[in-house]
Amino acid sequence: MDLASLIPSFGNVALTIAAFLLALIPIVGVHELGHYLVGRWSGIKADVFSIGAGPVLWSRQDKRGTRWQIAALPVGGYVRFHGDANAASGSADTAVLGGMSEAELRTTLHGAPLWARAATVAAGPLINFLFSAVIFTGMALWTGVASEPLTVDRMKPVAGFENTLQPGDVILAIDGRKTPSLAEFGAFVDELPTASPLDWTVLRGGVETTLRAPHPYPPIVDGVNPQSAASDAGLQVGDLIEAVDGRPVATFEQLREIVGAADGAEMVLTVNRGGERLEVTLAPRRVDLPLPDGGYETRWLIGITGGLAFEPATDTPGLGSAIATGTGQVAYIVRASLSGIWHMITGAISSCNLRGVITIADTSGEAAAQGAANFLWFVGVLSTAIGLLNLFPIPVLDGGHLMFHAYEAISGRPPSDKALNILTMIGLVIVLGVMLLGLFNDLMC
C-alpha cells in the first residue's frame, strides 16, 4: 500500500473533525452560557460549567464557587446548578436539598421561583438564536450591499471576456435596455436574450462606452453546496460550464433548465477552469427545496449557485438594516426547518432530509474548505437549528423542561416524580430514535 496516497484523505478527515469542533464548541458554549447568565441573574447558583463531558482536562473555581472546566469528550456541555442530582438538571438531589436553609434553597434551580426556573431554561435556546443573528448581522455589515446604481468592482474570470468590464464601470444598459433599480434587476435579466455576449453600455471615466460582454448571469460556479453532486465531482468556484453533453450553454438559467429536465440522468459538463478545459461527469440529485409560502418543491439539482458576471461595488448598510437582515435570516431558518419537519411527518418529502452527525461534520469540513464566510454562515445556521431543536417539547430537552414548567403554572404544582421519570424515559427514547434515524440516513440516503 502506498501510504503517501493516504495523506490527502487523512488531511480531509482532520479538516472535517477540526471544523466540526470549531463549529460545535462555540455553539454549545453560548447555549450553556445563556443558562448560566440568566440563572445567575435570577439568583440561582451554578456549581459546574463544563464544555465537553467525561474526564476533566482543566478546571478553575471562581470566587462565586462555580467550577469552570473543559472535559475530554467534546460532545456537548452542561451547567450543573446548585442542588442538581446530575448534569441534566432534570432532577434534584433530595438529600442535599433537605438539609438546606430556606435562603440556600432559593439559590438552587429546584427551589427558585417558577419564573426564574423557566427563564433559566429558555435562555439556552434563545441565546443560540441571538448568536446566529449576530453572525448574520456581522456578515451583512462585512459583505455590504450592492451600490446603487449598479457598479463594477471587478470582473469574474469568465473565459473569453477577461477585463471587458473594468472596476468603476457604471452599468447603464444591456442589450439596448436601460438597467433598472437593483430591486428590479432580477426581472430585468429574465427578459434578456439567452445569448452571450451582449452589448453593454457603461459609464467609464465619465464617458459612455459600448462593449461586448457576457450575459449578466453566465453559467459560472459562484458557490458549491456541501454534500452535493457538484461537490463530489470536484467542481470549483470560478468554473465556467460551457456545455452539457456537448450542448453549449450561455446562461445560468439555461444550465438550470437542462439539469432539471435531465430527471437525474448522468451528464457530462464541459468546464473551463482558468483556460483549461476538462470534462466532469455527474448526476443531478433530487432535492426538496423550501418555498417562500412555506411549502416545498422537489427539483433535480447538481448543487451549485450562480451569480453576476462581475462583483458589484458595495456600500456598508446601516446597522438597523443589517440587524433586520440578521434576524430575518434566523426567522427564515426556523420557518423552513419547522415546515420541513412537518412535510417529512406527513410524507410530503423524503425522510432523507433528516441527517445526523456524520453529515453535519462533513458539511462543516466542506464549508470550512470554501472559506471563512461559508463557514461562518454554516455556524449561524447550525446554531439556529440547535436552538430550535432544544425548544421541542420533549423531556430531556429544554423544551421538555419548559413544558413541565407550563404544567406547574397551570396546575399550581409540578409533575410527580413518577410522571417525570416516565416522561423522561419516553423523551430519551424519542431523542435517541431521531439520532439513529439521522445516522441511518447519513449512511444510506
Residue, then its C-alpha position, 0 to 999 in steps of 0.5 A: m500500500d502506498l501510504a503517501s496516497l493516504i495523506p490527502s484523505f487523512g488531511n480531509v478527515a482532520l479538516t472535517i473533525a477540526a471544523f466540526l469542533l470549531a463549529l460545535i464548541p462555540i455553539v454549545g458554549v453560548h447555549e450553556l452560557g445563556h443558562y448560566l447568565v440568566g440563572r445567575w441573574s435570577g439568583i440561582k447558583a451554578d456549581v459546574f460549567s463544563i464544555g465537553a463531558g467525561p474526564v476533566l482536562w482543566s478546571r478553575q473555581d471562581k470566587r462565586g464557587t462555580r467550577w469552570q472546566i473543559a472535559a475530554l469528550p467534546v460532545g456537548g456541555y452542561v451547567r450543573f446548578h446548585g442542588d442538581a442530582n446530575a448534569a441534566s438538571g432534570s432532577a434534584d438531589t433530595a438529600v442535599l436539598g433537605g438539609m438546606s436553609e430556606a435562603e440556600l434553597r432559593t439559590t438552587l434551580h429546584g427551589a427558585p421561583l417558577w419564573a426564574r426556573a423557566a427563564t433559566v431554561a429558555a435562555g439556552p435556546l434563545i441565546n443560540f438564536l441571538f448568536s446566529a443573528v449576530i453572525f448574520t448581522g456581522m456578515a451583512l455589515w462585512t459583505g455590504v450591499a450592492s451600490e446603487p446604481l449598479t457598479v463594477d468592482r471587478m470582473k469574474p474570470v469568465a473565459g473569453f471576456e477577461n477585463t471587458l468590464q473594468p472596476g468603476d464601470v457604471i452599468l447603464a444598459i444591456d442589450g439596448r435596455k436601460t438597467p433598472s433599480l437593483a430591486e428590479f434587476g432580477a426581472f430585468v435579466d429574465e427578459l434578456p436574450t439567452a445569448s452571450p455576449l451582449d452589448w453593454t453600455v457603461l459609464r467609464g471615466g465619465v464617458e459612455t462606452t459600448l462593449r461586448a460582454p457576457h450575459p449578466y448571469p453566465p453559467i459560472v460556479d459562484g458557490v458549491n453546496p456541501q454534500s452535493a453532486a457538484s461537490d463530489a465531482g470536484l467542481q470549483v468556484g470560478d468554473l465556467i460550464e460551457a456545455v452539457d453533453g456537448r450542448p453549449v450553454a450561455t446562461f445560468e438559467q439555461l444550465r438550470e433548465i437542462v439539469g432539471a429536465a435531465d430527471g437525474a440522468e448522468m451528464v457530462l459538463t464541459v468546464n473551463r477552469g482558468g483556460e483549461r478545459l476538462e470534462v466532469t461527469l455527474a448526476p443531478r440529485r433530487v432535492d426538496l427545496p423550501l418555498p417562500d409560502g412555506g411549502y416545498e418543491t422537489r427539483w433535480l439539482i447538481g448543487i451549485t449557485g450562480g451569480l453576476a458576471f462581475e462583483p458589484a461595488t458595495d456600500t456598508p448598510g446601516l446597522g438597523s438594516a443589517i440587524a433586520t437582515g440578521t434576524g430575518q435570516v434566523a426567522y427564515i431558518v426556523r420557518a423552513s426547518l419547522s415546515g420541513i419537519w412537518h412535510m417529512i411527518t406527513g410524507a410530503i418529502s423524503s425522510c432523507n432530509l433528516r441527517g445526523v452527525i456524520t453529515i453535519a461534520d462533513t458539511s462543516g469540513e466542506a464549508a470550512a474548505q470554501g472559506a471563512a464566510n461559508f463557514l461562518w454562515f454554516v455556524g449561524v445556521l447550525s446554531t439556529a437549528i440547535g436552538l430550535l431543536n432544544l425548544f421541542p417539547i420533549p423531556v430531556l430537552d429544554g423544551g421538555h423542561l419548559m413544558f413541565h414548567a407550563y404544567e406547574a403554572i397551570s396546575g399550581r404544582p409540578p409533575s410527580d416524580k413518577a410522571l417525570n421519570i416516565l416522561t423522561m424515559i419516553g423523551l430519551v427514547i424519542v431523542l435517541g430514535v431521531m439520532l439513529l434515524g439521522l445516522f441511518n440516513d447519513l449512511m444510506c440516503 
